[in-house]
Amino acid sequence: MSSRILSLALLAAACAQPLAPKAAPAPRTLRAAFDGAFLVGAALNAAQFSGRDTLGGAIVTAQFNAITPENALKWASLHPRPGGYDFAAANQYVAFGERHGMFIVGHTLVWHNQTPPWVFQDSSGNPVSRDTLLARLRDHIHTVVGRYRGRIKGWDVVNEALNEDGTLRSTPWLGIIGEDYIAQAFRFAHEADPAAELYYNDYSLENAPKRRGALELVRRLREQGIPIAGVGLQGHDRMDWPTPAQQDTTIAAFAALGVHVMITELDIDVLPPDQNPYPDSLPDSLQAALARRYAALFAVYRRHADAITRVTFWGVSDRDSWLNNWPVRGRTNYPLLFDRQHRPKPAFNAVIEVARHAAER
Protein backbone atom coordinates (compact mmCIF):
# COMPACT_ATOMS: atom_id res chain seq x y z
CA MET A 1 0.00 0.00 0.00
CA SER A 2 1.40 3.39 -0.96
CA SER A 3 2.05 5.93 1.73
CA ARG A 4 -0.66 8.16 0.26
CA ILE A 5 -3.24 5.36 0.39
CA LEU A 6 -2.15 4.48 3.95
CA SER A 7 -2.55 8.09 5.06
CA LEU A 8 -6.04 8.25 3.58
CA ALA A 9 -6.96 5.01 5.33
CA LEU A 10 -5.72 6.28 8.67
CA LEU A 11 -7.62 9.55 8.18
CA ALA A 12 -10.82 7.66 7.40
CA ALA A 13 -10.37 5.47 10.48
CA ALA A 14 -9.82 8.51 12.65
CA CYS A 15 -12.93 10.19 11.29
CA ALA A 16 -14.93 7.05 12.03
CA GLN A 17 -14.05 7.25 15.74
CA PRO A 18 -16.62 8.99 17.95
CA LEU A 19 -15.61 12.48 18.92
CA ALA A 20 -14.67 13.01 22.55
CA PRO A 21 -17.55 14.73 24.30
CA LYS A 22 -17.07 18.40 24.89
CA ALA A 23 -17.04 19.59 28.46
CA ALA A 24 -20.39 20.98 29.49
CA PRO A 25 -20.35 24.77 29.66
CA ALA A 26 -20.21 26.22 33.14
CA PRO A 27 -23.65 27.34 34.34
CA ARG A 28 -24.18 31.07 34.18
CA THR A 29 -27.13 31.35 36.51
CA LEU A 30 -27.05 31.11 40.28
CA ARG A 31 -29.92 28.64 40.44
CA ALA A 32 -28.20 26.31 37.96
CA ALA A 33 -24.79 26.68 39.58
CA PHE A 34 -26.06 25.54 42.98
CA ASP A 35 -28.65 23.06 41.75
CA GLY A 36 -28.57 20.07 44.07
CA ALA A 37 -26.87 22.06 46.83
CA PHE A 38 -29.42 24.68 47.93
CA LEU A 39 -31.97 27.13 46.58
CA VAL A 40 -30.77 30.63 45.70
CA GLY A 41 -33.28 33.41 46.28
CA ALA A 42 -33.83 37.15 46.32
CA ALA A 43 -36.00 39.54 48.30
CA LEU A 44 -38.42 41.32 45.97
CA ASN A 45 -39.99 44.75 46.10
CA ALA A 46 -43.42 45.50 44.66
CA ALA A 47 -42.05 46.89 41.39
CA GLN A 48 -40.35 43.58 40.65
CA PHE A 49 -43.21 41.20 41.36
CA SER A 50 -45.85 43.50 39.84
CA GLY A 51 -43.99 43.78 36.53
CA ARG A 52 -43.16 47.50 36.74
CA ASP A 53 -39.43 46.80 37.06
CA THR A 54 -38.96 44.63 33.99
CA LEU A 55 -35.16 44.51 34.18
CA GLY A 56 -35.16 43.51 37.83
CA GLY A 57 -37.91 40.98 37.22
CA ALA A 58 -35.91 39.44 34.39
CA ILE A 59 -32.93 38.90 36.69
CA VAL A 60 -35.20 37.23 39.23
CA THR A 61 -36.74 34.80 36.76
CA ALA A 62 -33.38 33.96 35.17
CA GLN A 63 -31.19 33.68 38.27
CA PHE A 64 -33.28 32.62 41.27
CA ASN A 65 -35.58 29.79 42.33
CA ALA A 66 -36.78 31.20 45.66
CA ILE A 67 -38.33 34.54 46.59
CA THR A 68 -39.02 36.51 49.77
CA PRO A 69 -41.08 39.73 49.96
CA GLU A 70 -39.34 42.77 51.37
CA ASN A 71 -42.55 44.27 52.80
CA ALA A 72 -45.70 42.85 51.20
CA LEU A 73 -46.40 40.32 53.99
CA LYS A 74 -45.46 42.41 57.01
CA TRP A 75 -48.25 43.33 59.42
CA ALA A 76 -48.24 47.07 58.58
CA SER A 77 -48.68 46.29 54.88
CA LEU A 78 -51.31 43.57 55.21
CA HIS A 79 -53.31 44.52 58.28
CA PRO A 80 -52.95 48.27 58.90
CA ARG A 81 -56.29 48.67 60.71
CA PRO A 82 -58.36 46.48 63.04
CA GLY A 83 -60.33 44.08 60.89
CA GLY A 84 -58.96 45.64 57.70
CA TYR A 85 -56.74 43.44 55.54
CA ASP A 86 -55.19 44.52 52.24
CA PHE A 87 -53.97 41.53 50.23
CA ALA A 88 -53.42 43.25 46.88
CA ALA A 89 -49.61 43.31 46.94
CA ALA A 90 -49.33 39.93 48.68
CA ASN A 91 -51.55 38.35 46.05
CA GLN A 92 -49.31 39.72 43.28
CA TYR A 93 -46.22 38.43 45.06
CA VAL A 94 -47.57 34.89 45.47
CA ALA A 95 -48.90 34.82 41.91
CA PHE A 96 -45.46 35.88 40.60
CA GLY A 97 -43.78 33.05 42.47
CA GLU A 98 -46.30 30.48 41.27
CA ARG A 99 -46.08 31.68 37.68
CA HIS A 100 -42.33 31.13 37.67
CA GLY A 101 -42.18 27.95 39.74
CA MET A 102 -40.40 29.55 42.71
CA PHE A 103 -40.15 28.40 46.32
CA ILE A 104 -42.24 31.12 48.00
CA VAL A 105 -41.31 32.40 51.46
CA GLY A 106 -43.55 34.45 53.76
CA HIS A 107 -41.83 37.23 55.71
CA THR A 108 -42.74 37.90 58.52
CA LEU A 109 -45.58 37.14 60.96
CA VAL A 110 -44.25 38.49 64.28
CA TRP A 111 -41.83 41.41 64.54
CA HIS A 112 -41.47 44.41 66.81
CA ASN A 113 -41.06 46.70 63.78
CA GLN A 114 -43.64 47.47 61.09
CA THR A 115 -46.44 46.38 63.40
CA PRO A 116 -49.16 49.06 63.83
CA PRO A 117 -49.58 50.47 67.35
CA TRP A 118 -53.27 49.45 67.42
CA VAL A 119 -52.22 45.80 67.68
CA PHE A 120 -51.00 46.38 71.24
CA GLN A 121 -53.52 49.03 72.38
CA ASP A 122 -57.16 49.35 73.31
CA SER A 123 -59.42 52.18 72.11
CA SER A 124 -57.97 54.48 74.80
CA GLY A 125 -54.37 53.78 73.82
CA ASN A 126 -53.66 51.60 76.84
CA PRO A 127 -51.92 48.21 76.56
CA VAL A 128 -54.35 45.37 75.91
CA SER A 129 -54.50 42.23 78.03
CA ARG A 130 -52.56 39.05 77.32
CA ASP A 131 -55.72 37.29 76.14
CA THR A 132 -56.66 40.12 73.79
CA LEU A 133 -53.21 40.25 72.20
CA LEU A 134 -53.10 36.47 71.84
CA ALA A 135 -56.49 36.58 70.13
CA ARG A 136 -55.27 39.29 67.73
CA LEU A 137 -52.10 37.33 67.01
CA ARG A 138 -54.07 34.15 66.32
CA ASP A 139 -56.53 35.97 64.06
CA HIS A 140 -53.74 37.59 62.07
CA ILE A 141 -51.71 34.40 61.62
CA HIS A 142 -54.72 32.22 60.83
CA THR A 143 -56.01 34.75 58.32
CA VAL A 144 -52.69 35.36 56.55
CA VAL A 145 -51.17 31.89 56.64
CA GLY A 146 -54.56 30.30 56.01
CA ARG A 147 -55.12 32.44 52.92
CA TYR A 148 -51.92 31.15 51.32
CA ARG A 149 -52.08 27.61 52.70
CA GLY A 150 -50.27 25.24 50.38
CA ARG A 151 -48.93 28.13 48.28
CA ILE A 152 -46.41 29.84 50.56
CA LYS A 153 -44.06 26.98 51.48
CA GLY A 154 -42.09 28.53 54.34
CA TRP A 155 -42.75 31.29 56.89
CA ASP A 156 -40.44 33.50 58.96
CA VAL A 157 -42.73 33.18 61.95
CA VAL A 158 -40.77 35.26 64.45
CA ASN A 159 -38.18 37.85 63.46
CA GLU A 160 -35.40 39.38 65.59
CA ALA A 161 -36.62 38.42 69.06
CA LEU A 162 -33.18 38.48 70.71
CA ASN A 163 -30.84 41.09 72.13
CA GLU A 164 -27.12 41.03 71.36
CA ASP A 165 -26.45 39.20 74.64
CA GLY A 166 -28.89 36.45 73.70
CA THR A 167 -31.72 37.48 76.03
CA LEU A 168 -35.22 38.13 74.77
CA ARG A 169 -35.69 41.61 73.36
CA SER A 170 -38.05 43.87 75.32
CA THR A 171 -41.03 44.32 72.98
CA PRO A 172 -44.80 44.68 73.42
CA TRP A 173 -45.08 41.01 72.45
CA LEU A 174 -42.90 40.00 75.38
CA GLY A 175 -44.26 42.59 77.79
CA ILE A 176 -47.93 41.75 77.25
CA ILE A 177 -47.96 38.04 76.42
CA GLY A 178 -44.77 36.86 78.10
CA GLU A 179 -41.97 34.57 76.97
CA ASP A 180 -44.34 32.07 75.40
CA TYR A 181 -45.38 34.49 72.63
CA ILE A 182 -42.84 32.84 70.33
CA ALA A 183 -44.16 29.33 70.93
CA GLN A 184 -47.73 30.58 70.55
CA ALA A 185 -46.94 32.16 67.18
CA PHE A 186 -45.43 28.91 65.90
CA ARG A 187 -48.45 26.95 67.12
CA PHE A 188 -50.87 29.31 65.37
CA ALA A 189 -48.90 29.12 62.13
CA HIS A 190 -48.81 25.32 62.26
CA GLU A 191 -52.58 25.23 62.85
CA ALA A 192 -53.12 27.44 59.82
CA ASP A 193 -50.91 25.38 57.48
CA PRO A 194 -49.54 22.11 58.91
CA ALA A 195 -47.43 21.49 55.78
CA ALA A 196 -45.58 24.82 55.77
CA GLU A 197 -42.01 25.06 57.04
CA LEU A 198 -41.71 27.44 60.00
CA TYR A 199 -38.56 29.45 60.74
CA TYR A 200 -36.97 31.71 63.33
CA ASN A 201 -35.03 34.56 61.67
CA ASP A 202 -32.41 36.91 63.18
CA TYR A 203 -29.19 38.83 62.53
CA SER A 204 -25.72 38.68 64.11
CA LEU A 205 -26.12 35.06 65.19
CA GLU A 206 -22.45 34.64 64.27
CA ASN A 207 -21.65 36.54 67.50
CA ALA A 208 -21.25 33.97 70.28
CA PRO A 209 -23.55 35.46 72.98
CA LYS A 210 -26.46 35.98 70.61
CA ARG A 211 -25.88 32.58 69.03
CA ARG A 212 -26.04 30.91 72.43
CA GLY A 213 -29.37 32.60 73.11
CA ALA A 214 -30.77 31.50 69.76
CA LEU A 215 -29.56 27.93 70.22
CA GLU A 216 -31.23 27.81 73.63
CA LEU A 217 -34.44 29.26 72.16
CA VAL A 218 -34.52 26.58 69.46
CA ARG A 219 -33.80 23.83 72.00
CA ARG A 220 -36.68 24.99 74.22
CA LEU A 221 -39.10 25.15 71.31
CA ARG A 222 -38.18 21.67 70.15
CA GLU A 223 -38.46 20.28 73.68
CA GLN A 224 -42.00 21.68 73.78
CA GLY A 225 -42.84 19.97 70.51
CA ILE A 226 -43.03 23.26 68.63
CA PRO A 227 -42.69 22.60 64.87
CA ILE A 228 -39.69 24.82 64.09
CA ALA A 229 -38.13 23.61 60.84
CA GLY A 230 -35.24 26.01 60.44
CA VAL A 231 -33.26 29.07 61.47
CA GLY A 232 -32.53 32.01 59.20
CA LEU A 233 -29.12 33.68 59.53
CA GLN A 234 -29.81 37.08 58.07
CA GLY A 235 -26.37 37.63 56.58
CA HIS A 236 -26.22 41.43 56.68
CA ASP A 237 -22.44 41.17 56.52
CA ARG A 238 -19.48 43.53 56.32
CA MET A 239 -16.21 43.12 54.52
CA ASP A 240 -14.52 41.98 57.75
CA TRP A 241 -17.41 40.30 59.59
CA PRO A 242 -18.29 37.53 60.09
CA THR A 243 -15.13 35.64 59.36
CA PRO A 244 -15.50 32.40 57.39
CA ALA A 245 -14.67 30.54 60.62
CA GLN A 246 -17.49 32.32 62.49
CA GLN A 247 -19.89 31.51 59.68
CA ASP A 248 -18.79 27.89 59.65
CA THR A 249 -19.20 27.52 63.43
CA THR A 250 -22.65 29.11 63.39
CA ILE A 251 -24.03 26.95 60.61
CA ALA A 252 -22.67 23.79 62.25
CA ALA A 253 -24.14 24.72 65.65
CA PHE A 254 -27.69 25.07 64.37
CA ALA A 255 -27.42 22.07 62.08
CA ALA A 256 -26.42 19.99 65.14
CA LEU A 257 -29.85 20.77 66.64
CA GLY A 258 -31.50 19.04 63.70
CA VAL A 259 -32.97 22.13 62.04
CA HIS A 260 -32.37 23.48 58.56
CA VAL A 261 -30.17 26.54 58.15
CA MET A 262 -30.86 29.35 55.70
CA ILE A 263 -28.92 32.49 54.81
CA THR A 264 -31.94 34.76 54.50
CA GLU A 265 -31.01 38.41 53.92
CA LEU A 266 -27.55 38.34 52.40
CA ASP A 267 -25.73 41.52 51.44
CA ILE A 268 -22.27 42.92 52.15
CA ASP A 269 -21.77 46.51 53.26
CA VAL A 270 -18.62 47.69 51.48
CA LEU A 271 -18.58 51.22 52.94
CA PRO A 272 -17.13 52.66 56.15
CA PRO A 273 -19.82 53.32 58.79
CA ASP A 274 -21.80 56.55 58.35
CA GLN A 275 -19.78 57.56 55.27
CA ASN A 276 -20.55 57.90 51.56
CA PRO A 277 -17.13 57.79 49.88
CA TYR A 278 -18.19 56.44 46.47
CA PRO A 279 -21.36 58.24 45.33
CA ASP A 280 -20.73 57.49 41.63
CA SER A 281 -19.03 54.11 41.37
CA LEU A 282 -17.05 51.55 43.33
CA PRO A 283 -13.30 51.44 42.60
CA ASP A 284 -12.03 48.34 40.81
CA SER A 285 -9.93 47.38 43.82
CA LEU A 286 -13.04 47.24 46.00
CA GLN A 287 -14.97 45.35 43.33
CA ALA A 288 -12.23 42.72 43.44
CA ALA A 289 -12.25 42.68 47.25
CA LEU A 290 -16.03 42.23 47.28
CA ALA A 291 -15.69 39.33 44.84
CA ARG A 292 -13.16 37.63 47.12
CA ARG A 293 -15.40 38.20 50.12
CA TYR A 294 -18.44 36.65 48.44
CA ALA A 295 -16.34 33.72 47.24
CA ALA A 296 -15.11 33.02 50.78
CA LEU A 297 -18.65 33.06 52.18
CA PHE A 298 -20.10 30.89 49.43
CA ALA A 299 -17.29 28.39 49.89
CA VAL A 300 -18.53 27.96 53.48
CA TYR A 301 -22.16 27.68 52.36
CA ARG A 302 -21.27 25.08 49.74
CA ARG A 303 -19.37 22.97 52.27
CA HIS A 304 -22.51 22.94 54.43
CA ALA A 305 -24.89 22.03 51.60
CA ASP A 306 -26.14 19.12 53.72
CA ALA A 307 -27.51 21.64 56.26
CA ILE A 308 -28.24 24.77 54.20
CA THR A 309 -31.47 24.71 52.21
CA ARG A 310 -31.51 28.26 50.85
CA VAL A 311 -29.34 31.36 50.36
CA THR A 312 -31.40 34.51 49.76
CA PHE A 313 -29.98 37.92 48.83
CA TRP A 314 -31.71 40.95 50.35
CA GLY A 315 -32.42 42.67 47.07
CA VAL A 316 -31.83 42.04 43.37
CA SER A 317 -29.43 44.79 42.28
CA ASP A 318 -27.41 47.50 44.00
CA ARG A 319 -30.05 50.09 43.12
CA ASP A 320 -32.64 48.21 45.22
CA SER A 321 -30.61 47.79 48.40
CA TRP A 322 -31.79 49.21 51.72
CA LEU A 323 -28.12 49.96 52.44
CA ASN A 324 -28.22 52.89 50.01
CA ASN A 325 -29.98 55.00 52.61
CA TRP A 326 -28.82 53.46 55.87
CA PRO A 327 -27.54 54.46 58.34
CA VAL A 328 -27.58 57.91 56.70
CA ARG A 329 -29.80 59.09 53.86
CA GLY A 330 -28.27 59.45 50.44
CA ARG A 331 -25.62 56.80 51.03
CA THR A 332 -24.70 54.94 47.81
CA ASN A 333 -23.77 51.33 48.48
CA TYR A 334 -22.73 48.34 46.35
CA PRO A 335 -23.64 45.23 48.37
CA LEU A 336 -25.11 42.76 45.84
CA LEU A 337 -24.09 40.73 42.77
CA PHE A 338 -25.78 42.95 40.16
CA ASP A 339 -24.97 46.63 39.66
CA ARG A 340 -27.32 49.58 39.19
CA GLN A 341 -27.60 48.82 35.48
CA HIS A 342 -28.58 45.22 36.33
CA ARG A 343 -25.25 43.88 35.04
CA PRO A 344 -23.41 41.05 36.82
CA LYS A 345 -20.45 42.25 38.86
CA PRO A 346 -17.12 40.48 39.43
CA ALA A 347 -18.69 39.14 42.65
CA PHE A 348 -21.28 37.29 40.56
CA ASN A 349 -18.54 35.54 38.59
CA ALA A 350 -16.71 34.69 41.82
CA VAL A 351 -19.81 33.02 43.28
CA ILE A 352 -20.36 31.01 40.09
CA GLU A 353 -16.73 29.88 40.26
CA VAL A 354 -17.24 28.55 43.79
CA ALA A 355 -20.02 26.30 42.50
CA ARG A 356 -17.91 25.19 39.52
CA HIS A 357 -14.93 24.21 41.68
CA ALA A 358 -17.21 22.31 44.08
CA ALA A 359 -18.72 20.37 41.17
CA GLU A 360 -15.27 19.39 39.89
CA ARG A 361 -14.17 17.88 43.19
matplotlib code that plots the C-alpha trace (Angstrom):
import matplotlib.pyplot as plt

x = [0.0, 1.4, 2.1, -0.7, -3.2, -2.2, -2.6, -6.0, -7.0, -5.7, -7.6, -10.8, -10.4, -9.8, -12.9, -14.9, -14.1, -16.6, -15.6, -14.7, -17.6, -17.1, -17.0, -20.4, -20.4, -20.2, -23.7, -24.2, -27.1, -27.0, -29.9, -28.2, -24.8, -26.1, -28.7, -28.6, -26.9, -29.4, -32.0, -30.8, -33.3, -33.8, -36.0, -38.4, -40.0, -43.4, -42.0, -40.4, -43.2, -45.8, -44.0, -43.2, -39.4, -39.0, -35.2, -35.2, -37.9, -35.9, -32.9, -35.2, -36.7, -33.4, -31.2, -33.3, -35.6, -36.8, -38.3, -39.0, -41.1, -39.3, -42.5, -45.7, -46.4, -45.5, -48.3, -48.2, -48.7, -51.3, -53.3, -52.9, -56.3, -58.4, -60.3, -59.0, -56.7, -55.2, -54.0, -53.4, -49.6, -49.3, -51.6, -49.3, -46.2, -47.6, -48.9, -45.5, -43.8, -46.3, -46.1, -42.3, -42.2, -40.4, -40.2, -42.2, -41.3, -43.6, -41.8, -42.7, -45.6, -44.3, -41.8, -41.5, -41.1, -43.6, -46.4, -49.2, -49.6, -53.3, -52.2, -51.0, -53.5, -57.2, -59.4, -58.0, -54.4, -53.7, -51.9, -54.3, -54.5, -52.6, -55.7, -56.7, -53.2, -53.1, -56.5, -55.3, -52.1, -54.1, -56.5, -53.7, -51.7, -54.7, -56.0, -52.7, -51.2, -54.6, -55.1, -51.9, -52.1, -50.3, -48.9, -46.4, -44.1, -42.1, -42.7, -40.4, -42.7, -40.8, -38.2, -35.4, -36.6, -33.2, -30.8, -27.1, -26.5, -28.9, -31.7, -35.2, -35.7, -38.1, -41.0, -44.8, -45.1, -42.9, -44.3, -47.9, -48.0, -44.8, -42.0, -44.3, -45.4, -42.8, -44.2, -47.7, -46.9, -45.4, -48.5, -50.9, -48.9, -48.8, -52.6, -53.1, -50.9, -49.5, -47.4, -45.6, -42.0, -41.7, -38.6, -37.0, -35.0, -32.4, -29.2, -25.7, -26.1, -22.4, -21.7, -21.3, -23.5, -26.5, -25.9, -26.0, -29.4, -30.8, -29.6, -31.2, -34.4, -34.5, -33.8, -36.7, -39.1, -38.2, -38.5, -42.0, -42.8, -43.0, -42.7, -39.7, -38.1, -35.2, -33.3, -32.5, -29.1, -29.8, -26.4, -26.2, -22.4, -19.5, -16.2, -14.5, -17.4, -18.3, -15.1, -15.5, -14.7, -17.5, -19.9, -18.8, -19.2, -22.7, -24.0, -22.7, -24.1, -27.7, -27.4, -26.4, -29.8, -31.5, -33.0, -32.4, -30.2, -30.9, -28.9, -31.9, -31.0, -27.6, -25.7, -22.3, -21.8, -18.6, -18.6, -17.1, -19.8, -21.8, -19.8, -20.5, -17.1, -18.2, -21.4, -20.7, -19.0, -17.0, -13.3, -12.0, -9.9, -13.0, -15.0, -12.2, -12.2, -16.0, -15.7, -13.2, -15.4, -18.4, -16.3, -15.1, -18.7, -20.1, -17.3, -18.5, -22.2, -21.3, -19.4, -22.5, -24.9, -26.1, -27.5, -28.2, -31.5, -31.5, -29.3, -31.4, -30.0, -31.7, -32.4, -31.8, -29.4, -27.4, -30.1, -32.6, -30.6, -31.8, -28.1, -28.2, -30.0, -28.8, -27.5, -27.6, -29.8, -28.3, -25.6, -24.7, -23.8, -22.7, -23.6, -25.1, -24.1, -25.8, -25.0, -27.3, -27.6, -28.6, -25.3, -23.4, -20.5, -17.1, -18.7, -21.3, -18.5, -16.7, -19.8, -20.4, -16.7, -17.2, -20.0, -17.9, -14.9, -17.2, -18.7, -15.3, -14.2]
y = [0.0, 3.4, 5.9, 8.2, 5.4, 4.5, 8.1, 8.2, 5.0, 6.3, 9.6, 7.7, 5.5, 8.5, 10.2, 7.0, 7.3, 9.0, 12.5, 13.0, 14.7, 18.4, 19.6, 21.0, 24.8, 26.2, 27.3, 31.1, 31.3, 31.1, 28.6, 26.3, 26.7, 25.5, 23.1, 20.1, 22.1, 24.7, 27.1, 30.6, 33.4, 37.2, 39.5, 41.3, 44.7, 45.5, 46.9, 43.6, 41.2, 43.5, 43.8, 47.5, 46.8, 44.6, 44.5, 43.5, 41.0, 39.4, 38.9, 37.2, 34.8, 34.0, 33.7, 32.6, 29.8, 31.2, 34.5, 36.5, 39.7, 42.8, 44.3, 42.8, 40.3, 42.4, 43.3, 47.1, 46.3, 43.6, 44.5, 48.3, 48.7, 46.5, 44.1, 45.6, 43.4, 44.5, 41.5, 43.3, 43.3, 39.9, 38.3, 39.7, 38.4, 34.9, 34.8, 35.9, 33.1, 30.5, 31.7, 31.1, 27.9, 29.5, 28.4, 31.1, 32.4, 34.5, 37.2, 37.9, 37.1, 38.5, 41.4, 44.4, 46.7, 47.5, 46.4, 49.1, 50.5, 49.5, 45.8, 46.4, 49.0, 49.4, 52.2, 54.5, 53.8, 51.6, 48.2, 45.4, 42.2, 39.1, 37.3, 40.1, 40.3, 36.5, 36.6, 39.3, 37.3, 34.2, 36.0, 37.6, 34.4, 32.2, 34.7, 35.4, 31.9, 30.3, 32.4, 31.1, 27.6, 25.2, 28.1, 29.8, 27.0, 28.5, 31.3, 33.5, 33.2, 35.3, 37.8, 39.4, 38.4, 38.5, 41.1, 41.0, 39.2, 36.4, 37.5, 38.1, 41.6, 43.9, 44.3, 44.7, 41.0, 40.0, 42.6, 41.8, 38.0, 36.9, 34.6, 32.1, 34.5, 32.8, 29.3, 30.6, 32.2, 28.9, 26.9, 29.3, 29.1, 25.3, 25.2, 27.4, 25.4, 22.1, 21.5, 24.8, 25.1, 27.4, 29.4, 31.7, 34.6, 36.9, 38.8, 38.7, 35.1, 34.6, 36.5, 34.0, 35.5, 36.0, 32.6, 30.9, 32.6, 31.5, 27.9, 27.8, 29.3, 26.6, 23.8, 25.0, 25.2, 21.7, 20.3, 21.7, 20.0, 23.3, 22.6, 24.8, 23.6, 26.0, 29.1, 32.0, 33.7, 37.1, 37.6, 41.4, 41.2, 43.5, 43.1, 42.0, 40.3, 37.5, 35.6, 32.4, 30.5, 32.3, 31.5, 27.9, 27.5, 29.1, 26.9, 23.8, 24.7, 25.1, 22.1, 20.0, 20.8, 19.0, 22.1, 23.5, 26.5, 29.4, 32.5, 34.8, 38.4, 38.3, 41.5, 42.9, 46.5, 47.7, 51.2, 52.7, 53.3, 56.6, 57.6, 57.9, 57.8, 56.4, 58.2, 57.5, 54.1, 51.5, 51.4, 48.3, 47.4, 47.2, 45.3, 42.7, 42.7, 42.2, 39.3, 37.6, 38.2, 36.6, 33.7, 33.0, 33.1, 30.9, 28.4, 28.0, 27.7, 25.1, 23.0, 22.9, 22.0, 19.1, 21.6, 24.8, 24.7, 28.3, 31.4, 34.5, 37.9, 41.0, 42.7, 42.0, 44.8, 47.5, 50.1, 48.2, 47.8, 49.2, 50.0, 52.9, 55.0, 53.5, 54.5, 57.9, 59.1, 59.4, 56.8, 54.9, 51.3, 48.3, 45.2, 42.8, 40.7, 43.0, 46.6, 49.6, 48.8, 45.2, 43.9, 41.0, 42.3, 40.5, 39.1, 37.3, 35.5, 34.7, 33.0, 31.0, 29.9, 28.6, 26.3, 25.2, 24.2, 22.3, 20.4, 19.4, 17.9]
z = [0.0, -1.0, 1.7, 0.3, 0.4, 3.9, 5.1, 3.6, 5.3, 8.7, 8.2, 7.4, 10.5, 12.6, 11.3, 12.0, 15.7, 17.9, 18.9, 22.5, 24.3, 24.9, 28.5, 29.5, 29.7, 33.1, 34.3, 34.2, 36.5, 40.3, 40.4, 38.0, 39.6, 43.0, 41.8, 44.1, 46.8, 47.9, 46.6, 45.7, 46.3, 46.3, 48.3, 46.0, 46.1, 44.7, 41.4, 40.6, 41.4, 39.8, 36.5, 36.7, 37.1, 34.0, 34.2, 37.8, 37.2, 34.4, 36.7, 39.2, 36.8, 35.2, 38.3, 41.3, 42.3, 45.7, 46.6, 49.8, 50.0, 51.4, 52.8, 51.2, 54.0, 57.0, 59.4, 58.6, 54.9, 55.2, 58.3, 58.9, 60.7, 63.0, 60.9, 57.7, 55.5, 52.2, 50.2, 46.9, 46.9, 48.7, 46.1, 43.3, 45.1, 45.5, 41.9, 40.6, 42.5, 41.3, 37.7, 37.7, 39.7, 42.7, 46.3, 48.0, 51.5, 53.8, 55.7, 58.5, 61.0, 64.3, 64.5, 66.8, 63.8, 61.1, 63.4, 63.8, 67.4, 67.4, 67.7, 71.2, 72.4, 73.3, 72.1, 74.8, 73.8, 76.8, 76.6, 75.9, 78.0, 77.3, 76.1, 73.8, 72.2, 71.8, 70.1, 67.7, 67.0, 66.3, 64.1, 62.1, 61.6, 60.8, 58.3, 56.5, 56.6, 56.0, 52.9, 51.3, 52.7, 50.4, 48.3, 50.6, 51.5, 54.3, 56.9, 59.0, 62.0, 64.5, 63.5, 65.6, 69.1, 70.7, 72.1, 71.4, 74.6, 73.7, 76.0, 74.8, 73.4, 75.3, 73.0, 73.4, 72.5, 75.4, 77.8, 77.2, 76.4, 78.1, 77.0, 75.4, 72.6, 70.3, 70.9, 70.5, 67.2, 65.9, 67.1, 65.4, 62.1, 62.3, 62.8, 59.8, 57.5, 58.9, 55.8, 55.8, 57.0, 60.0, 60.7, 63.3, 61.7, 63.2, 62.5, 64.1, 65.2, 64.3, 67.5, 70.3, 73.0, 70.6, 69.0, 72.4, 73.1, 69.8, 70.2, 73.6, 72.2, 69.5, 72.0, 74.2, 71.3, 70.2, 73.7, 73.8, 70.5, 68.6, 64.9, 64.1, 60.8, 60.4, 61.5, 59.2, 59.5, 58.1, 56.6, 56.7, 56.5, 56.3, 54.5, 57.8, 59.6, 60.1, 59.4, 57.4, 60.6, 62.5, 59.7, 59.7, 63.4, 63.4, 60.6, 62.3, 65.7, 64.4, 62.1, 65.1, 66.6, 63.7, 62.0, 58.6, 58.2, 55.7, 54.8, 54.5, 53.9, 52.4, 51.4, 52.2, 53.3, 51.5, 52.9, 56.1, 58.8, 58.4, 55.3, 51.6, 49.9, 46.5, 45.3, 41.6, 41.4, 43.3, 42.6, 40.8, 43.8, 46.0, 43.3, 43.4, 47.2, 47.3, 44.8, 47.1, 50.1, 48.4, 47.2, 50.8, 52.2, 49.4, 49.9, 53.5, 52.4, 49.7, 52.3, 54.4, 51.6, 53.7, 56.3, 54.2, 52.2, 50.8, 50.4, 49.8, 48.8, 50.3, 47.1, 43.4, 42.3, 44.0, 43.1, 45.2, 48.4, 51.7, 52.4, 50.0, 52.6, 55.9, 58.3, 56.7, 53.9, 50.4, 51.0, 47.8, 48.5, 46.4, 48.4, 45.8, 42.8, 40.2, 39.7, 39.2, 35.5, 36.3, 35.0, 36.8, 38.9, 39.4, 42.6, 40.6, 38.6, 41.8, 43.3, 40.1, 40.3, 43.8, 42.5, 39.5, 41.7, 44.1, 41.2, 39.9, 43.2]

ax = plt.figure().add_subplot(projection="3d")
ax.plot(x, y, z, "-o")
ax.set_aspect("equal")
plt.show()
